[in-house]
Amino acid sequence: MSYQAMLATHPRHGVVEWIGIRPQRRAALSTRVKVKADPASGLEGDHYSGKVNRQRQVTLLQREHLAVVAALLGKPVPPEILRRNLVVGGINLLALKGQDIQIGTAILRITGACHPCSRMEEALGLGGYNAMRGHGGVTAEILQGGFIALGDPIVPLQGDLFGE
């Protein structure tokens, strides 16, 4: 199998396990079961909606990384304190960098890593920033609007899924 083929092959689809929207800067995240994604304005109800930086319209975090961060900190880490929009399980988000994915009826492009900010010390306590390094998830741009709901699969749109 070629290197390009390996990069495009994923063992399975992921799944949306949690959705959060930040209604205002520094406000607590509001948990949702469904959210509307719009290419022009971002996620409906999110305080970043309508901002210029389209490459960071949506932030995604792997559920598996919550366990790693919790182990490093020695305490549970609920997704809402990490300030990401979607928590997904079952797929390596960093392996999707530069790829288009479908979640629900929306299509996103994974644009890069979502590095932790200094607020992680505030949210997680001493050492929170370093605990999040390498585990902050990814950013995405909305290419096609639609709805994203809990339980929706994360489907890569390029390459051979499952090596088929």
N, C-alpha and C positions, 0 to 999 in steps of 0.2 A: 504494500500500500504506500502511495506517495505521501510526502510530508503534507501537501495541501489537502489530500484526502483525509489524513488523520486529523488535521485541524478542523475539518468540516464534519467529522463524525462524532456524534454524541450518543452515549449509551441509552438515554431515555429522555422523555420530556420532563420538564420541571412542572411545578404547580404553585399558584398563588396561595399563600397561607395567611397573609395579613395585609391589610391596606390601611394606610394612615395619611391624613391630610393636615397640614399646618395652616389653620385659618388666619393667623397673624404671626408676625415675627416674634419669636420667643414664646409663643403660646404653646400649650400642650397640644399634642397631636390628637385629632379626632379620628377614631377608628370607624371604618366603613366596611360594608359588605360589597359595595359596588361603587365605581367612580367613572366619570366621563373623561376621556382623554381627547384633547383637541390640539391639532398641530399648530394653530395660531396662538392659542392661549395657555396650553399646558393642561394640568389636571384641574377640573372644576372644583372650586372651593379652596384651593391651595394658595397661600399667600405669594408664591412665586408665579402664579398664573398671570400671563400677559407680559412677563419680564422678557428682556431681549435675549438672554442666553438660552437659545433653543437646545443646545447640546446637553443641558442639565435640567430639562423639563420634568424628568422622572428620575428618582433614585431608587435603586433596588439593592437588597441585601440578601445574602444566602442565610437561610435558617440554620444551616450547619455551622456557620460562623458565630452565631449567638452562643452556642455551646463552647466554642473555643475562647471567646472573650470572657464568658462567665468563668471558665476554668482558670484563665489568667488572673482574673480579679478575685476569685474565690467567693463569688456571690452570683445569684441569678441576674440575668440581664433581660428585662422585658423589651420588646421591639420598639415601643413608643418613645423610649428615652434616647434612642439612637438617631431619631429624626430622619428616617428614610421613609419613602412612600410605600414601597412594596417589599414584603418579605416572602421569598420563594424558597422552595425546597426541591431537592432532587436533580439539580443541574448546576454545573460549574459556570457561574456568571462570568468570571474572568476569561474563560475559554470562548465566550461569545463576543468579545471586543471587536468592533467593526462590523458585526453581523446584524442582519435584520431578524427580528423575532415577532411572532404573533402571540398576543395575549388577549383572549376574548376576541372582540372584533377590531381591536386596535393593532397597529403595526408600529414597532419601535425599532430604532437603531441604537445598539449599545455603543456609546461614544468614548468611554474611558473609565478609569478607576475613580471612585468617590473616596477621596482621602479624608481622614478624620480632621476635625477642626479643634481649636482650643477649647470649645464648649464641652468636649468629651471629659476633660478634667472636672468640670463643673457637674456634668450629668452622672458620671461614673465614679467620681472620687479620684484620689491620688493615684496616678499611673494609668488613668483611663485613656489618655491619648495614646500612649504606647501600646496598651492592650488592643486598641482598635487598628493600629498600623498593620496593613496587609489584610484587614478583615472589614474594611469600610464599605464594600460593595462596589457598584458601578453606577454610572449616569447614563441616561438615554434621552434621545430625541424622539418625539412623536412624529412619525411619517404619515400615518393614516389614522384619523380619528375613529373612536368607537368606545365601547364600554369594557372595563376590566372588572372582574368579579372574583370573589373568593372561590377557590377551586378550579379556576381557569387554568388550562395547560399553558406552559411556555414552550412554543414550537419554533425552533430555528428554521428559517426559510431558505438557507443556502446549504448546499452540500447534501451528503447522504446521512440522514438520521438513522441511527442504529446500524450503520455500516451496510445498509441495503443498496 
